[in-house]
Amino acid sequence: MSARGLAFDEAPPLASVLRSFLWAPWFLVAAGAVLLAAGPGALQDRYTPAVLAATHLVTIGFLMLIATAAAFQLVPVVSGTSFPRVAGLALAVRWGFALGALLLAAAFLQGPPFFFGLAAVPLAIAAGAFTLSGAWVLWRLPKHKTMTPMFYAVTLLGIALAFGLVMAGERAAGTPVSATLLHAHPLWALAGGVFVLWAAVAAQVLPMFQGARPWSPRVSLVLGPLVSILLFATLIARAWPVPAVESTLRVVLAAVVVAYAGLLGQRLWTRGRRRCDAMTFFWYIGLVSLIASAVVGAFMAVGLLSGLKWPLAYGLLALMGAAASLMSGMLYKIVPFLVWLHLQRRPGHPIVLMTSAISERSMRVHAVLHLATIGLSLAAITWPQALCEGAALLWIADGALLGANLFTAHIFYQRVSRASTGGLSRAAL
């Protein structure tokens, strides 16, 4: 996809999306701080308070802030249809997910049960506002093939968030958490929400920013319904226990993920622009991790991998390896592009380069640091006593460097804006 045919005039105000992008990395820092404070005992299994708190800081605080802001930006530009009252909507979604993530982490860290109820309030507001408004906007575009995958992503993400809210209510009431939802929630959030949403965005940004050959729209159109059917079938098989059927469905779902990741990897490898930038590195890391997490998940489903450590490895590969890597690579293209786009609308039209917002060297350093974070974190699952603190420190450094790089783009925008407003028609960069 090229920039031709895109409705940039429909793009929301820069602050509506940029603030979410600027906030998100600091939830990675918070997750690393939680693991550092908990120490090696946090890595006993996936249900320790520290792991649960860190997981939700990453999924809600980091991933959801980025995913929702990306949707607010992408949907109007591609479809030409804006979200209703997007500035207020983005504000409610941003604050709701940010506050909800912090309260939920505090609840998991031995907080009183009513903290789960407190966390559910802002999360319900944010999830409801985003899901309902997104579904309404996308439903009005039934023949817009580009946006159809986004509709499925928003819907599946909303269902995953609803599962989480129900479990938060159960914890707040002091009742046992539903075993069916406990297993379904992470699968719907990762495979249904994050994966399908990322796939919808990738179909736009990979050809635009990496020069990759576009793939058939049929691939994207089939992905959402196929993943939805598999998730609903898996939920039914879990609710009315049919272990063999559930295991088979999870293997098929993993195969779908591997196939799509392989397609994107092939397009990235054969792209028109041979120069590897930071986004390329991050996406290679993310695609390899995505395939690895799907394979581990499939082996766990059929019983070939068992024990307390494998679910931790699966979650780490899916969240930090795949989701965080792919989101970081995307941010390093989207944020400089937005800065450049909005600078062109300033008085005097300053002449700037998109690559000037964040230095390529800083982004490459972050890519290396992120890869080291994933590697040391995987090793810490096996040797927690020796490596847990070091891995947690790398999590903190990883999030801090991403946050600092994105803030650099914000400072760049402010500096050039002031210069152009002051009468300078050009910015020497």
C-alpha positions in Angstrom: 0.0 0.0 0.0 1.3 3.5 -0.8 0.1 6.7 0.6 -2.1 7.3 -2.4 -5.8 7.1 -1.5 -5.3 7.6 2.2 -7.5 10.2 3.9 -4.9 12.0 6.0 -7.3 14.9 6.6 -9.4 12.5 8.7 -6.4 11.8 11.0 -7.2 12.6 14.7 -5.3 15.3 16.5 -1.7 14.3 17.1 -2.0 14.5 20.9 -4.9 12.0 20.9 -2.6 9.1 19.7 0.9 10.4 20.6 0.2 10.6 24.4 -0.8 6.9 24.4 2.4 6.0 22.6 4.4 8.1 25.0 2.8 6.5 28.1 3.0 2.9 27.0 6.7 2.1 27.4 6.7 3.1 31.1 4.4 0.2 31.8 7.2 -2.1 30.7 9.4 -0.3 33.2 6.7 -0.9 35.9 6.5 -4.6 35.0 10.3 -4.9 35.3 10.2 -3.2 38.7 7.6 -5.6 39.9 9.7 -8.6 38.9 12.8 -7.0 40.4 11.1 -6.4 43.7 9.6 -10.0 43.8 12.9 -11.7 43.2 13.5 -15.3 41.9 10.4 -16.6 43.7 8.3 -14.8 41.1 9.3 -17.3 38.4 7.9 -20.4 40.2 4.9 -20.6 37.9 2.6 -18.3 35.8 0.2 -17.7 38.7 2.5 -16.0 41.1 1.3 -12.5 42.1 4.3 -10.8 40.5 3.9 -12.6 37.2 0.2 -11.8 37.1 0.8 -8.2 37.9 3.7 -7.9 35.4 1.6 -9.6 32.7 -1.3 -7.3 33.0 1.0 -4.2 33.1 2.3 -5.4 29.7 -1.0 -6.5 28.2 -3.2 -3.6 29.4 -0.7 -0.8 30.1 1.6 -1.4 27.2 -0.2 -3.3 24.4 -3.7 -1.9 24.8 -2.5 1.7 24.9 -0.6 1.2 21.7 -3.2 -1.0 20.0 -6.1 1.4 20.7 -4.1 4.5 19.6 -3.1 2.7 16.4 -6.7 1.9 15.7 -7.8 5.6 16.3 -5.1 6.6 13.8 -5.4 3.9 11.2 -9.2 3.5 10.8 -10.0 7.1 9.8 -6.9 7.4 7.5 -7.6 4.2 5.6 -11.5 4.3 5.5 -12.1 8.0 5.6 -14.6 7.6 8.5 -13.6 9.1 11.9 -14.4 7.9 15.3 -17.1 10.0 17.1 -15.6 12.7 19.3 -12.2 11.1 18.9 -10.3 13.5 21.3 -12.6 12.7 24.3 -12.9 9.1 23.3 -9.1 8.7 23.2 -8.7 10.5 26.5 -11.2 8.1 28.2 -9.6 5.0 26.7 -6.1 6.1 27.6 -6.8 7.0 31.2 -9.1 4.0 31.7 -6.6 1.4 30.6 -3.7 3.2 32.3 -5.4 3.5 35.7 -7.0 0.1 35.4 -3.7 -1.6 34.7 -2.1 0.0 37.8 -5.0 -0.9 40.0 -5.1 -4.4 38.7 -1.4 -4.9 39.3 -1.8 -3.6 42.8 -4.7 -6.0 43.4 -2.6 -9.0 42.3 0.3 -7.9 44.5 -1.6 -9.0 47.6 -3.9 -6.0 47.6 -7.4 -6.3 49.2 -10.0 -8.0 47.0 -12.0 -4.7 46.5 -9.0 -3.5 44.4 -10.2 -5.8 41.7 -13.5 -4.1 41.8 -11.8 -0.7 41.6 -9.7 -1.8 38.7 -12.8 -3.1 36.9 -14.4 0.4 36.8 -11.9 2.3 34.6 -11.2 -0.9 32.6 -14.9 -1.3 31.8 -15.2 2.3 30.8 -12.1 2.1 28.5 -13.0 -1.3 27.0 -16.7 -0.4 26.5 -15.9 2.9 24.9 -13.3 1.5 22.5 -15.1 -1.7 21.6 -18.5 -0.1 21.0 -17.3 2.9 19.1 -14.8 0.8 17.1 -17.4 -1.8 16.2 -20.0 0.9 15.3 -17.5 2.8 13.0 -16.3 -0.4 11.3 -19.8 -1.9 10.9 -20.7 1.1 8.8 -18.0 -0.1 6.3 -19.2 -3.6 5.5 -17.8 -3.5 2.0 -14.5 -1.9 3.0 -12.2 -5.0 2.7 -9.3 -3.2 4.3 -11.2 -2.6 7.5 -13.0 -5.9 7.8 -10.1 -7.6 9.7 -10.0 -4.6 12.1 -13.7 -5.2 12.9 -13.0 -8.8 14.0 -9.9 -7.7 16.0 -11.9 -5.0 17.9 -14.8 -7.5 18.6 -12.5 -10.3 19.8 -10.5 -7.9 21.9 -13.7 -6.7 23.5 -14.8 -10.2 24.3 -11.3 -11.0 25.9 -11.6 -7.8 28.0 -15.1 -8.9 29.0 -13.8 -12.2 30.2 -11.2 -10.4 32.3 -13.8 -8.1 33.8 -15.9 -11.0 34.8 -12.9 -12.6 36.6 -12.1 -9.4 38.3 -15.6 -9.3 39.6 -15.3 -12.8 40.8 -12.1 -12.0 42.7 -13.6 -8.8 44.1 -16.6 -10.9 45.4 -14.3 -13.5 46.9 -15.7 -16.3 44.8 -13.6 -18.9 42.8 -12.5 -17.7 39.4 -14.1 -19.6 36.5 -11.7 -22.2 35.2 -13.1 -21.9 31.7 -12.5 -18.1 31.6 -9.1 -18.6 33.3 -8.0 -20.6 30.3 -9.9 -18.7 27.6 -9.0 -15.1 28.7 -5.3 -15.2 27.7 -6.0 -17.1 24.5 -8.7 -14.7 23.3 -6.6 -11.7 24.4 -3.4 -12.9 22.5 -4.7 -14.8 19.6 -8.0 -13.0 19.2 -7.2 -9.5 20.1 -3.5 -8.8 19.8 -2.7 -11.1 16.9 -5.7 -10.3 14.7 -5.3 -6.6 15.4 -1.6 -6.7 14.6 -2.3 -8.6 11.4 -4.8 -6.0 10.3 -2.3 -3.2 11.0 0.6 -5.2 9.4 -1.3 -5.4 6.1 -1.2 -1.6 6.0 2.2 -0.7 7.5 4.4 -3.4 6.0 3.9 -2.5 2.4 3.9 1.3 3.2 7.0 1.4 5.4 9.0 -1.6 4.3 8.2 -1.8 0.6 6.9 -5.4 1.0 4.7 -6.8 -1.7 1.0 -6.6 -0.7 -0.7 -10.0 -0.2 -4.1 -10.9 -1.4 -7.0 -9.2 0.5 -8.5 -12.7 0.8 -5.9 -13.7 3.3 -6.8 -10.8 5.7 -10.5 -11.3 5.1 -10.3 -15.0 6.0 -8.1 -14.6 9.0 -10.6 -12.8 11.3 -13.5 -15.3 10.8 -11.2 -18.3 11.0 -9.6 -17.2 14.3 -13.1 -16.4 15.7 -14.5 -19.8 14.8 -11.5 -21.6 16.3 -11.7 -19.5 19.5 -15.5 -20.1 20.0 -15.0 -23.8 19.3 -12.2 -24.0 21.8 -14.3 -22.2 24.4 -17.2 -24.7 23.8 -14.8 -27.7 24.0 -13.4 -26.3 27.4 -16.9 -25.6 28.8 -18.1 -29.1 27.9 -14.9 -31.0 28.4 -13.7 -32.7 25.3 -9.9 -32.7 25.8 -9.0 -34.2 22.5 -11.1 -31.7 20.5 -9.8 -28.7 22.5 -6.2 -29.9 22.0 -6.8 -30.3 18.2 -8.4 -26.9 18.0 -5.4 -25.2 19.8 -3.0 -27.0 17.4 -5.0 -25.7 14.4 -5.0 -22.2 15.8 -1.2 -22.4 16.3 -0.9 -23.5 12.7 -2.9 -20.5 11.5 -0.6 -18.2 13.5 2.6 -19.9 12.1 1.2 -19.7 8.5 0.4 -16.0 8.8 3.7 -15.2 10.5 5.5 -17.2 7.8 3.8 -15.2 5.0 4.8 -11.9 6.6 8.3 -13.1 7.1 8.5 -14.1 3.5 7.2 -10.7 2.4 9.7 -9.0 4.7 12.6 -11.0 3.4 11.7 -10.3 -0.3 10.8 -6.7 0.2 11.8 -4.0 -2.3 13.9 -2.0 0.2 16.9 -4.1 1.0 18.3 -1.8 3.7 17.5 -3.2 7.2 16.3 -0.5 9.6 15.2 -0.8 13.2 11.7 -1.8 12.3 13.1 -4.7 10.2 15.1 -6.0 13.1 12.2 -5.7 15.5 9.9 -7.5 13.2 12.3 -10.4 12.5 12.6 -10.8 16.3 8.8 -10.6 16.7 8.0 -13.0 13.9 10.5 -15.7 15.1 9.1 -15.3 18.6 5.5 -15.5 17.3 6.3 -18.8 15.6 8.1 -20.1 18.6 5.3 -19.2 21.0 2.8 -20.9 18.7 4.8 -24.1 18.5 5.3 -24.2 22.3 1.6 -23.6 22.7 0.7 -26.4 20.4 3.2 -28.8 22.1 1.7 -27.9 25.4 -1.8 -28.5 24.1 -1.0 -32.1 23.1 1.0 -32.9 26.2 4.5 -33.0 24.6 5.7 -30.2 26.9 4.6 -30.2 30.5 5.7 -28.6 33.8 5.5 -25.2 35.4 8.2 -23.5 33.3 6.7 -24.0 29.8 3.7 -21.8 30.4 6.1 -19.0 31.5 8.2 -19.5 28.4 5.1 -19.5 26.2 3.8 -16.2 27.8 7.2 -14.6 27.6 7.6 -15.5 23.9 4.1 -14.3 23.1 4.3 -11.0 25.0 7.8 -9.7 25.1 9.1 -11.8 22.2 6.3 -11.3 19.7 3.8 -8.6 20.8 6.3 -6.1 22.3 8.8 -6.6 19.5 6.3 -6.1 16.7 4.7 -3.1 18.5 8.0 -1.5 19.1 9.0 -1.9 15.5 5.7 -0.4 14.4 6.1 2.5 16.8 9.5 3.4 15.3 7.8 4.0 12.0 4.4 5.3 13.0 5.5 8.0 15.5 8.1 9.6 13.2 5.6 9.5 10.4 2.9 11.2 12.5 5.4 13.8 13.6 6.3 14.5 10.0 2.7 14.5 8.8 1.5 17.0 11.4 4.6 19.2 10.9 3.5 19.6 7.3 0.3 21.2 8.5 2.1 23.8 10.5 2.3 27.4 9.3 5.3 27.8 7.0 5.4 24.1 6.2 8.8 23.3 7.6 10.9 21.0 5.4 11.9 18.0 7.6 12.9 14.4 7.1 10.8 11.7 8.8 14.0 10.0 9.8 15.1 13.0 11.8 12.6 12.5 14.6 14.4 9.5 16.2 18.0 8.6 15.3 18.5 5.2 13.7 21.4 4.5 16.0 19.2 4.8 19.1 16.6 2.5 17.6 19.2 -0.1 16.7 20.6 0.0 20.2 17.1 -0.6 21.5 16.7 -3.6 19.2 19.8 -5.2 20.5 18.8 -4.4 24.1 15.3 -5.9 23.5 16.8 -9.1 22.0 19.1 -9.4 25.1 16.0 -8.9 27.3 14.2 -11.7 25.7 17.2 -14.1 25.8 18.1 -13.4 29.4 14.4 -13.6 30.5 14.1 -17.1 28.9 17.3 -18.2 30.6 16.0 -16.8 33.9 13.0 -19.1 33.7 15.4 -22.0 34.0 17.9 -20.4 36.4 15.8 -17.9 38.4 18.2 -17.6 41.3 21.1 -16.4 39.2 19.4 -14.4 36.5 16.0 -13.1 37.6 17.2 -9.8 38.9 19.3 -9.2 35.8 16.4 -10.0 33.5 14.2 -7.6 35.4 16.7 -4.8 35.1 16.8 -5.4 31.4 13.0 -5.1 31.3 13.3 -1.7 33.0 16.1 -0.6 30.6 14.1 -1.8 27.6 11.0 0.1 28.4 13.0 3.2 29.5 14.9 3.4 26.2 11.8 3.0 24.1 10.1 5.7 26.2 13.1 8.0 25.8 13.3 7.5 22.1 9.6 8.2 21.6 9.9 11.3 23.8 12.8 12.5 21.6 10.3 12.5 18.7 7.9 14.6 20.8 10.6 17.1 21.6 11.6 17.2 18.0 8.0 18.0 17.0 7.8 20.8 19.6 11.1 22.4 18.6 10.3 22.4 14.9 6.8 23.7 15.6 8.1 26.6 17.6 10.6 27.4 14.9 8.1 27.4 12.1 5.5 29.4 14.1 8.2 32.0 14.7 8.4 32.7 11.0 10.9 30.1 9.9 9.7 28.3 6.8 12.4 25.7 6.8 14.1 23.7 9.6 17.7 22.8 9.1 18.0 19.3 10.5 
